[in-house]
Amino acid sequence: MNILRKYAELLVHYCVELQEKERLYISTTLLAEPLVREIYRVATQAGAQVEVNFSFREQHKIFMENASDYLLSQPGTLMKTAMEEFDAYLNIRAPYNLNESPKVDPQKHKLRSAAMSPINKLYFERTADRSAPNALKRSLCQFPTQASAQAANMSLEEYEKFVFNACHLYSDDPAGEWLKVRAHQQGIKEYLDQVSEVRYLADHTDITFSVADRTWINSDGQTNMPSGEVFSGPVENSVNGKVHFTFPSVYRGKDVSGITLWVENGEVVKWDADQGKDVLDAVFDIPGAKFFGEVAIGTNYQIQQATRNILFDEKIGGTIHMAVGQSYKQTGGLNQSAIHWDMITDMTQSGEIWADGKLIYEKGKFLVG
């Protein structure tokens, strides 16, 4: 079986657990056509109806530069229908150019964000619990392209191997490998579900937050492929301290590195960055962005280098990350925002995690679970 057929089998049968007569919506670019062909084949064999939305080169750039205020305020018809009616959703990242975001009036971005806000809200609601009657089973994944390879400072061949290895596609039984990840992380999740207060401690970082009555999620490769993390939503007003992020973050194609945030009673009250502070200034002007929607710990030791791609970077084994903005409903988080932006820090050198006063994680490794 070729590698893309294995990828398709994993996405269709493990990630979104597609069933006969269900409807699958695929969103990607024309570059991912080889993978979409295999997904279409596997899903059709499973008896599912498949609809595909292919984006073309610079589509978003053309739209943002030329759309009137009326067009900017209209939600995408296909996406709206899919989020309302479909049973499963695959978002396949396959970028042409990671730096094609146009330099447009911020007011245009605000109009577009406002237009998409109801769809985003519905998306978060329907993906919160896939066992619910009206659930949307979704997965975010990657098709290797030259743009992503260059961002990762790899050749395309090297990047393909990186992506496929992170997804366990070189295994004879990729789904079986992810079931092992699920079983291992379940013990960690169950331990953390009993915890009230968590403290992240590392060089230039000392931040605490409450997760009392919040739920930790075992991210086992279903909703993200690849995955390998446990995450929750902090009690919104409980976050206090200082956190420094050692890995660069990317927002709308712009690098932001050396981020440091100072937090009081849940709110980011001060921020700085070695590069891209103007991006932070713009982000923290977005409603809800000064509060955290996620706290998490990366556990995928198949991934050991940053690639400027949050799908992979936030899963790096031996890291923690925190996201400003929108909470995930399934964690019990309440914060709402048009943004959910993850920021990552290495924990392998001096990192510790304390839970209710007990050391549970040291230098990139759990001591419990």
DRENDO-1510 file (C-alpha; in Angstrom, 1 decimal, always signed):
<recs>
REC; n; res; u; v; w
REC; 1; MET; +0.0; +0.0; +0.0 .
REC; 2; ASN; +1.5; +3.4; -1.0 .
REC; 3; ILE; +2.0; +6.0; +1.7 .
REC; 4; LEU; -0.8; +8.3; +0.6 .
REC; 5; ARG; -3.3; +5.4; +0.7 .
REC; 6; LYS; -2.1; +4.6; +4.2 .
REC; 7; TYR; -2.6; +8.3; +5.1 .
REC; 8; ALA; -6.1; +8.3; +3.6 .
REC; 9; GLU; -7.0; +5.1; +5.5 .
REC; 10; LEU; -5.8; +6.6; +8.7 .
REC; 11; LEU; -7.7; +9.9; +8.2 .
REC; 12; VAL; -11.0; +8.3; +7.1 .
REC; 13; HIS; -11.2; +5.3; +9.4 .
REC; 14; TYR; -9.3; +6.4; +12.5 .
REC; 15; CYS; -9.4; +10.2; +12.6 .
REC; 16; VAL; -13.0; +10.9; +11.5 .
REC; 17; GLU; -14.4; +7.3; +11.9 .
REC; 18; LEU; -16.4; +7.8; +8.7 .
REC; 19; GLN; -19.6; +5.7; +8.4 .
REC; 20; GLU; -21.9; +4.7; +5.6 .
REC; 21; LYS; -24.3; +7.5; +4.5 .
REC; 22; GLU; -22.3; +10.2; +6.4 .
REC; 23; ARG; -21.2; +13.4; +4.6 .
REC; 24; LEU; -17.5; +14.4; +4.6 .
REC; 25; TYR; -16.4; +17.9; +3.8 .
REC; 26; ILE; -12.8; +18.4; +2.7 .
REC; 27; SER; -11.1; +21.8; +2.6 .
REC; 28; THR; -7.6; +22.2; +1.1 .
REC; 29; THR; -5.7; +23.6; -1.8 .
REC; 30; LEU; -5.2; +22.1; -5.3 .
REC; 31; LEU; -1.7; +21.0; -4.3 .
REC; 32; ALA; -3.2; +18.3; -2.1 .
REC; 33; GLU; -5.0; +16.6; -5.0 .
REC; 34; PRO; -3.0; +13.4; -4.7 .
REC; 35; LEU; -4.0; +12.8; -1.1 .
REC; 36; VAL; -7.6; +13.9; -1.8 .
REC; 37; ARG; -7.9; +11.3; -4.6 .
REC; 38; GLU; -7.0; +8.6; -2.1 .
REC; 39; ILE; -9.3; +10.0; +0.6 .
REC; 40; TYR; -12.1; +10.2; -1.9 .
REC; 41; ARG; -11.5; +6.6; -2.9 .
REC; 42; VAL; -11.4; +5.3; +0.7 .
REC; 43; ALA; -14.4; +7.3; +1.8 .
REC; 44; THR; -16.5; +6.3; -1.2 .
REC; 45; GLN; -15.7; +2.7; -0.6 .
REC; 46; ALA; -17.0; +3.3; +3.0 .
REC; 47; GLY; -20.3; +4.5; +1.5 .
REC; 48; ALA; -19.9; +8.1; +2.5 .
REC; 49; GLN; -20.7; +11.2; +0.5 .
REC; 50; VAL; -17.7; +13.5; -0.1 .
REC; 51; GLU; -17.6; +17.1; -1.1 .
REC; 52; VAL; -14.3; +18.9; -1.7 .
REC; 53; ASN; -13.5; +22.7; -1.6 .
REC; 54; PHE; -10.2; +23.3; -3.4 .
REC; 55; SER; -8.6; +26.7; -2.9 .
REC; 56; PHE; -6.3; +28.1; -5.6 .
REC; 57; ARG; -3.0; +30.1; -5.3 .
REC; 58; GLU; -3.4; +33.5; -3.6 .
REC; 59; GLN; -7.2; +33.1; -3.3 .
REC; 60; HIS; -7.3; +34.7; +0.2 .
REC; 61; LYS; -5.0; +37.5; -0.9 .
REC; 62; ILE; -7.1; +38.3; -3.9 .
REC; 63; PHE; -10.3; +38.3; -1.9 .
REC; 64; MET; -8.9; +40.5; +0.9 .
REC; 65; GLU; -7.4; +43.0; -1.5 .
REC; 66; ASN; -10.5; +43.4; -3.7 .
REC; 67; ALA; -13.6; +42.5; -1.6 .
REC; 68; SER; -16.1; +45.3; -0.7 .
REC; 69; ASP; -17.3; +45.7; +2.8 .
REC; 70; TYR; -20.4; +43.8; +1.8 .
REC; 71; LEU; -18.4; +40.8; +0.6 .
REC; 72; LEU; -16.2; +40.9; +3.6 .
REC; 73; SER; -19.2; +40.7; +5.9 .
REC; 74; GLN; -20.6; +37.6; +4.1 .
REC; 75; PRO; -19.7; +34.2; +5.6 .
REC; 76; GLY; -18.5; +31.5; +3.2 .
REC; 77; THR; -21.5; +29.6; +1.9 .
REC; 78; LEU; -19.8; +26.2; +1.6 .
REC; 79; MET; -18.2; +26.5; +5.0 .
REC; 80; LYS; -21.4; +27.6; +6.6 .
REC; 81; THR; -23.3; +24.7; +5.1 .
REC; 82; ALA; -20.6; +22.2; +6.1 .
REC; 83; MET; -20.4; +23.4; +9.7 .
REC; 84; GLU; -24.2; +23.3; +10.0 .
REC; 85; GLU; -25.0; +20.0; +8.2 .
REC; 86; PHE; -22.1; +17.7; +7.5 .
REC; 87; ASP; -21.0; +14.8; +9.7 .
REC; 88; ALA; -17.2; +15.0; +9.3 .
REC; 89; TYR; -14.7; +17.6; +8.2 .
REC; 90; LEU; -11.1; +17.2; +7.0 .
REC; 91; ASN; -9.0; +20.4; +6.9 .
REC; 92; ILE; -5.8; +19.5; +4.9 .
REC; 93; ARG; -3.1; +22.2; +5.1 .
REC; 94; ALA; -1.3; +22.4; +1.8 .
REC; 95; PRO; +0.0; +26.0; +1.4 .
REC; 96; TYR; +1.4; +27.5; -1.8 .
REC; 97; ASN; +3.0; +30.4; +0.1 .
REC; 98; LEU; +3.1; +31.0; +3.8 .
REC; 99; ASN; +3.8; +34.7; +3.3 .
REC; 100; GLU; +1.0; +35.6; +0.9 .
REC; 101; SER; -1.2; +37.3; +3.5 .
REC; 102; PRO; -1.9; +40.7; +2.1 .
REC; 103; LYS; -1.1; +44.0; +3.9 .
REC; 104; VAL; -4.6; +45.4; +4.1 .
REC; 105; ASP; -6.5; +47.7; +6.3 .
REC; 106; PRO; -7.0; +46.1; +9.8 .
REC; 107; GLN; -10.6; +47.1; +9.5 .
REC; 108; LYS; -11.0; +44.6; +6.7 .
REC; 109; HIS; -9.7; +41.8; +8.9 .
REC; 110; LYS; -12.1; +42.9; +11.6 .
REC; 111; LEU; -15.0; +42.8; +9.2 .
REC; 112; ARG; -14.0; +39.3; +8.0 .
REC; 113; SER; -13.5; +38.0; +11.5 .
REC; 114; ALA; -16.9; +39.3; +12.6 .
REC; 115; ALA; -18.5; +37.6; +9.5 .
REC; 116; MET; -16.9; +34.3; +10.3 .
REC; 117; SER; -17.5; +34.4; +14.0 .
REC; 118; PRO; -20.9; +32.6; +14.0 .
REC; 119; ILE; -19.4; +29.8; +11.9 .
REC; 120; ASN; -16.4; +29.5; +14.2 .
REC; 121; LYS; -18.7; +29.4; +17.2 .
REC; 122; LEU; -20.8; +26.6; +15.6 .
REC; 123; TYR; -17.6; +24.8; +14.7 .
REC; 124; PHE; -16.4; +24.8; +18.3 .
REC; 125; GLU; -19.8; +23.8; +19.6 .
REC; 126; ARG; -20.2; +20.8; +17.2 .
REC; 127; THR; -16.6; +19.5; +17.6 .
REC; 128; ALA; -16.7; +19.7; +21.4 .
REC; 129; ASP; -18.0; +16.1; +21.9 .
REC; 130; ARG; -18.0; +13.7; +19.0 .
REC; 131; SER; -20.3; +11.4; +20.9 .
REC; 132; ALA; -23.1; +14.1; +20.9 .
REC; 133; PRO; -26.1; +13.5; +18.5 .
REC; 134; ASN; -25.2; +16.5; +16.3 .
REC; 135; ALA; -21.4; +16.2; +16.5 .
REC; 136; LEU; -19.0; +17.2; +13.8 .
REC; 137; LYS; -16.1; +14.8; +13.6 .
REC; 138; ARG; -13.1; +16.8; +12.4 .
REC; 139; SER; -9.4; +16.4; +11.8 .
REC; 140; LEU; -6.7; +18.9; +10.8 .
REC; 141; CYS; -3.8; +17.4; +8.9 .
REC; 142; GLN; -0.9; +18.3; +6.6 .
REC; 143; PHE; +0.0; +17.6; +3.0 .
REC; 144; PRO; +3.7; +18.3; +2.4 .
REC; 145; THR; +4.3; +21.2; +0.1 .
REC; 146; GLN; +7.4; +23.2; -0.9 .
REC; 147; ALA; +6.3; +26.2; +1.0 .
REC; 148; SER; +6.1; +24.3; +4.3 .
REC; 149; ALA; +9.4; +22.5; +3.6 .
REC; 150; GLN; +11.1; +25.8; +3.1 .
REC; 151; ALA; +9.6; +27.2; +6.3 .
REC; 152; ALA; +11.0; +24.2; +8.1 .
REC; 153; ASN; +14.4; +24.6; +6.5 .
REC; 154; MET; +14.1; +21.2; +4.8 .
REC; 155; SER; +14.0; +19.8; +1.3 .
REC; 156; LEU; +10.6; +18.6; +0.2 .
REC; 157; GLU; +11.8; +15.0; +0.5 .
REC; 158; GLU; +13.0; +15.6; +4.0 .
REC; 159; TYR; +9.8; +17.3; +4.9 .
REC; 160; GLU; +7.7; +14.5; +3.5 .
REC; 161; LYS; +9.6; +12.0; +5.7 .
REC; 162; PHE; +9.1; +14.3; +8.7 .
REC; 163; VAL; +5.4; +14.6; +8.2 .
REC; 164; PHE; +4.8; +10.9; +7.5 .
REC; 165; ASN; +7.0; +9.9; +10.5 .
REC; 166; ALA; +5.2; +12.2; +12.9 .
REC; 167; CYS; +1.9; +10.5; +11.8 .
REC; 168; HIS; +3.4; +7.0; +12.2 .
REC; 169; LEU; +2.7; +6.3; +8.6 .
REC; 170; TYR; +5.9; +4.2; +8.3 .
REC; 171; SER; +4.4; +1.7; +10.7 .
REC; 172; ASP; +2.6; -1.4; +9.4 .
REC; 173; ASP; -0.3; -0.3; +11.5 .
REC; 174; PRO; -0.5; +3.5; +11.9 .
REC; 175; ALA; -3.9; +3.4; +13.7 .
REC; 176; GLY; -2.5; +0.8; +16.1 .
REC; 177; GLU; +0.3; +3.2; +17.0 .
REC; 178; TRP; -2.1; +6.0; +17.7 .
REC; 179; LEU; -4.1; +3.7; +19.9 .
REC; 180; LYS; -0.9; +3.1; +22.0 .
REC; 181; VAL; -0.6; +6.9; +22.3 .
REC; 182; ARG; -4.2; +7.1; +23.5 .
REC; 183; ALA; -3.6; +4.5; +26.1 .
REC; 184; HIS; -0.4; +6.1; +27.4 .
REC; 185; GLN; -1.9; +9.6; +27.6 .
REC; 186; GLN; -5.1; +8.4; +29.3 .
REC; 187; GLY; -3.2; +7.9; +32.5 .
REC; 188; ILE; -1.8; +11.4; +32.4 .
REC; 189; LYS; -5.2; +12.9; +31.6 .
REC; 190; GLU; -6.9; +11.0; +34.5 .
REC; 191; TYR; -4.2; +12.2; +36.9 .
REC; 192; LEU; -4.5; +15.8; +35.8 .
REC; 193; ASP; -8.3; +15.7; +36.0 .
REC; 194; GLN; -7.9; +15.4; +39.8 .
REC; 195; VAL; -5.7; +18.4; +40.0 .
REC; 196; SER; -6.7; +21.9; +41.1 .
REC; 197; GLU; -3.6; +24.1; +40.6 .
REC; 198; VAL; -0.8; +23.8; +38.0 .
REC; 199; ARG; +2.5; +25.7; +37.9 .
REC; 200; TYR; +4.8; +25.9; +34.9 .
REC; 201; LEU; +8.3; +26.6; +36.0 .
REC; 202; ALA; +11.4; +27.1; +33.7 .
REC; 203; ASP; +14.0; +29.7; +32.9 .
REC; 204; HIS; +12.2; +33.1; +32.7 .
REC; 205; THR; +8.9; +31.4; +33.3 .
REC; 206; ASP; +6.9; +31.0; +36.5 .
REC; 207; ILE; +3.1; +30.9; +35.9 .
REC; 208; THR; +0.3; +29.3; +37.8 .
REC; 209; PHE; -3.3; +28.7; +37.0 .
REC; 210; SER; -6.3; +26.8; +38.2 .
REC; 211; VAL; -7.9; +23.8; +36.4 .
REC; 212; ALA; -10.4; +23.0; +39.1 .
REC; 213; ASP; -13.5; +21.5; +37.6 .
REC; 214; ARG; -11.9; +21.7; +34.1 .
REC; 215; THR; -11.4; +18.6; +31.9 .
REC; 216; TRP; -8.1; +17.6; +30.4 .
REC; 217; ILE; -8.3; +16.2; +26.8 .
REC; 218; ASN; -6.3; +13.2; +25.6 .
REC; 219; SER; -5.3; +14.4; +22.1 .
REC; 220; ASP; -4.6; +11.1; +20.4 .
REC; 221; GLY; -4.5; +11.8; +16.7 .
REC; 222; GLN; -8.2; +12.0; +16.0 .
REC; 223; THR; -8.9; +15.7; +15.8 .
REC; 224; ASN; -5.3; +16.6; +14.8 .
REC; 225; MET; -3.0; +14.4; +12.7 .
REC; 226; PRO; -0.4; +14.2; +14.0 .
REC; 227; SER; -1.1; +14.8; +17.6 .
REC; 228; GLY; +0.4; +13.9; +20.9 .
REC; 229; GLU; -0.6; +16.3; +23.7 .
REC; 230; VAL; -2.9; +16.7; +26.7 .
REC; 231; PHE; -4.6; +20.0; +27.1 .
REC; 232; SER; -7.2; +21.9; +29.1 .
REC; 233; GLY; -8.7; +25.3; +29.6 .
REC; 234; PRO; -7.5; +27.3; +32.7 .
REC; 235; VAL; -10.1; +29.0; +34.9 .
REC; 236; GLU; -10.1; +32.3; +33.1 .
REC; 237; ASN; -9.3; +34.7; +36.0 .
REC; 238; SER; -6.8; +32.3; +37.7 .
REC; 239; VAL; -3.7; +32.7; +35.6 .
REC; 240; ASN; -0.9; +34.7; +37.3 .
REC; 241; GLY; +2.8; +35.1; +36.7 .
REC; 242; LYS; +5.2; +35.5; +33.9 .
REC; 243; VAL; +5.7; +33.1; +30.9 .
REC; 244; HIS; +8.4; +33.2; +28.3 .
REC; 245; PHE; +8.1; +31.3; +25.0 .
REC; 246; THR; +11.3; +29.9; +23.5 .
REC; 247; PHE; +9.9; +28.8; +20.2 .
REC; 248; PRO; +8.9; +31.3; +17.5 .
REC; 249; SER; +5.2; +31.8; +16.8 .
REC; 250; VAL; +3.7; +32.7; +13.5 .
REC; 251; TYR; +0.6; +34.9; +13.0 .
REC; 252; ARG; -0.7; +35.6; +9.5 .
REC; 253; GLY; +2.7; +34.7; +8.1 .
REC; 254; LYS; +4.6; +36.9; +10.4 .
REC; 255; ASP; +7.3; +35.5; +12.8 .
REC; 256; VAL; +7.1; +36.6; +16.5 .
REC; 257; SER; +10.0; +35.3; +18.6 .
REC; 258; GLY; +11.1; +35.7; +22.2 .
REC; 259; ILE; +7.6; +36.4; +23.4 .
REC; 260; THR; +7.2; +37.2; +27.1 .
REC; 261; LEU; +3.8; +37.8; +28.8 .
REC; 262; TRP; +3.0; +39.1; +32.2 .
REC; 263; VAL; -0.4; +38.0; +33.5 .
REC; 264; GLU; -2.5; +39.2; +36.4 .
REC; 265; ASN; -5.8; +37.6; +37.4 .
REC; 266; GLY; -6.1; +35.9; +34.1 .
REC; 267; GLU; -5.4; +38.9; +31.9 .
REC; 268; VAL; -2.2; +39.6; +29.9 .
REC; 269; VAL; -1.3; +43.1; +31.2 .
REC; 270; LYS; +2.1; +43.5; +29.6 .
REC; 271; TRP; +3.9; +41.9; +26.6 .
REC; 272; ASP; +7.2; +42.0; +24.8 .
REC; 273; ALA; +9.0; +40.2; +22.0 .
REC; 274; ASP; +12.5; +40.1; +20.6 .
REC; 275; GLN; +10.9; +40.2; +17.1 .
REC; 276; GLY; +7.3; +41.1; +16.1 .
REC; 277; LYS; +6.1; +43.1; +19.1 .
REC; 278; ASP; +3.8; +45.0; +16.7 .
REC; 279; VAL; +2.1; +41.7; +15.9 .
REC; 280; LEU; +1.4; +41.2; +19.6 .
REC; 281; ASP; +0.1; +44.8; +19.9 .
REC; 282; ALA; -2.5; +44.0; +17.1 .
REC; 283; VAL; -3.4; +40.6; +18.6 .
REC; 284; PHE; -4.1; +41.9; +22.0 .
REC; 285; ASP; -6.5; +44.5; +20.5 .
REC; 286; ILE; -8.8; +41.6; +19.5 .
REC; 287; PRO; -11.6; +41.0; +22.0 .
REC; 288; GLY; -10.9; +38.1; +24.3 .
REC; 289; ALA; -7.3; +37.7; +23.3 .
REC; 290; LYS; -5.8; +38.9; +26.6 .
REC; 291; PHE; -7.2; +35.8; +28.3 .
REC; 292; PHE; -6.1; +32.2; +27.9 .
REC; 293; GLY; -8.1; +29.6; +26.2 .
REC; 294; GLU; -5.8; +26.6; +26.5 .
REC; 295; VAL; -2.9; +25.2; +28.5 .
REC; 296; ALA; -1.2; +22.1; +27.2 .
REC; 297; ILE; +1.8; +19.7; +27.3 .
REC; 298; GLY; +3.3; +18.3; +24.1 .
REC; 299; THR; +4.1; +14.5; +24.1 .
REC; 300; ASN; +5.0; +13.5; +20.6 .
REC; 301; TYR; +8.7; +12.6; +20.8 .
REC; 302; GLN; +8.6; +11.7; +17.1 .
REC; 303; ILE; +8.7; +15.5; +16.6 .
REC; 304; GLN; +11.9; +17.1; +17.9 .
REC; 305; GLN; +12.3; +20.3; +15.9 .
REC; 306; ALA; +10.3; +23.4; +15.2 .
REC; 307; THR; +9.0; +23.9; +11.7 .
REC; 308; ARG; +7.0; +27.1; +11.9 .
REC; 309; ASN; +3.9; +25.0; +11.7 .
REC; 310; ILE; +1.7; +24.9; +14.9 .
REC; 311; LEU; +0.1; +21.6; +14.0 .
REC; 312; PHE; +3.5; +20.0; +14.6 .
REC; 313; ASP; +5.4; +22.4; +16.8 .
REC; 314; GLU; +2.8; +22.4; +19.7 .
REC; 315; LYS; +3.1; +18.6; +19.8 .
REC; 316; ILE; +6.9; +18.5; +20.3 .
REC; 317; GLY; +7.7; +16.1; +23.1 .
REC; 318; GLY; +9.2; +18.0; +26.0 .
REC; 319; THR; +7.3; +21.3; +25.5 .
REC; 320; ILE; +4.4; +23.1; +27.0 .
REC; 321; HIS; +2.2; +25.7; +25.2 .
REC; 322; MET; -0.5; +28.2; +26.1 .
REC; 323; ALA; -3.0; +29.7; +23.7 .
REC; 324; VAL; -4.5; +33.2; +24.1 .
REC; 325; GLY; -8.1; +33.6; +22.9 .
REC; 326; GLN; -10.8; +31.1; +22.2 .
REC; 327; SER; -11.4; +28.2; +24.7 .
REC; 328; TYR; -12.2; +24.7; +23.6 .
REC; 329; LYS; -15.7; +23.9; +24.9 .
REC; 330; GLN; -14.9; +20.3; +25.8 .
REC; 331; THR; -12.4; +21.5; +28.4 .
REC; 332; GLY; -15.0; +23.6; +30.2 .
REC; 333; GLY; -13.3; +26.8; +29.1 .
REC; 334; LEU; -15.4; +29.9; +28.8 .
REC; 335; ASN; -13.3; +32.4; +27.0 .
REC; 336; GLN; -14.5; +33.6; +23.6 .
REC; 337; SER; -12.5; +35.3; +20.9 .
REC; 338; ALA; -12.0; +35.4; +17.2 .
REC; 339; ILE; -8.4; +34.2; +17.8 .
REC; 340; HIS; -6.8; +31.0; +19.2 .
REC; 341; TRP; -3.0; +31.5; +19.1 .
REC; 342; ASP; -0.6; +28.9; +20.6 .
REC; 343; MET; +2.8; +29.9; +22.0 .
REC; 344; ILE; +5.3; +27.2; +22.9 .
REC; 345; THR; +8.3; +26.9; +25.3 .
REC; 346; ASP; +10.9; +24.2; +25.7 .
REC; 347; MET; +10.9; +22.3; +29.0 .
REC; 348; THR; +13.8; +19.8; +28.4 .
REC; 349; GLN; +16.5; +21.9; +30.0 .
REC; 350; SER; +15.1; +23.3; +33.2 .
REC; 351; GLY; +11.4; +22.8; +33.0 .
REC; 352; GLU; +9.2; +21.6; +35.8 .
REC; 353; ILE; +5.4; +21.2; +36.2 .
REC; 354; TRP; +4.0; +21.2; +39.7 .
REC; 355; ALA; +0.4; +20.1; +40.4 .
REC; 356; ASP; -1.1; +20.9; +43.8 .
REC; 357; GLY; +2.4; +21.4; +45.2 .
REC; 358; LYS; +3.8; +18.1; +43.8 .
REC; 359; LEU; +6.5; +17.8; +41.1 .
REC; 360; ILE; +4.9; +15.8; +38.3 .
REC; 361; TYR; +7.1; +16.7; +35.3 .
REC; 362; GLU; +10.8; +17.4; +35.0 .
REC; 363; LYS; +13.0; +18.2; +32.0 .
REC; 364; GLY; +10.5; +17.3; +29.4 .
REC; 365; LYS; +9.2; +14.0; +31.0 .
REC; 366; PHE; +6.2; +13.1; +33.1 .
REC; 367; LEU; +6.9; +11.6; +36.5 .
REC; 368; VAL; +3.2; +10.4; +36.8 .
REC; 369; GLY; +0.7; +8.7; +34.6 .
</recs>
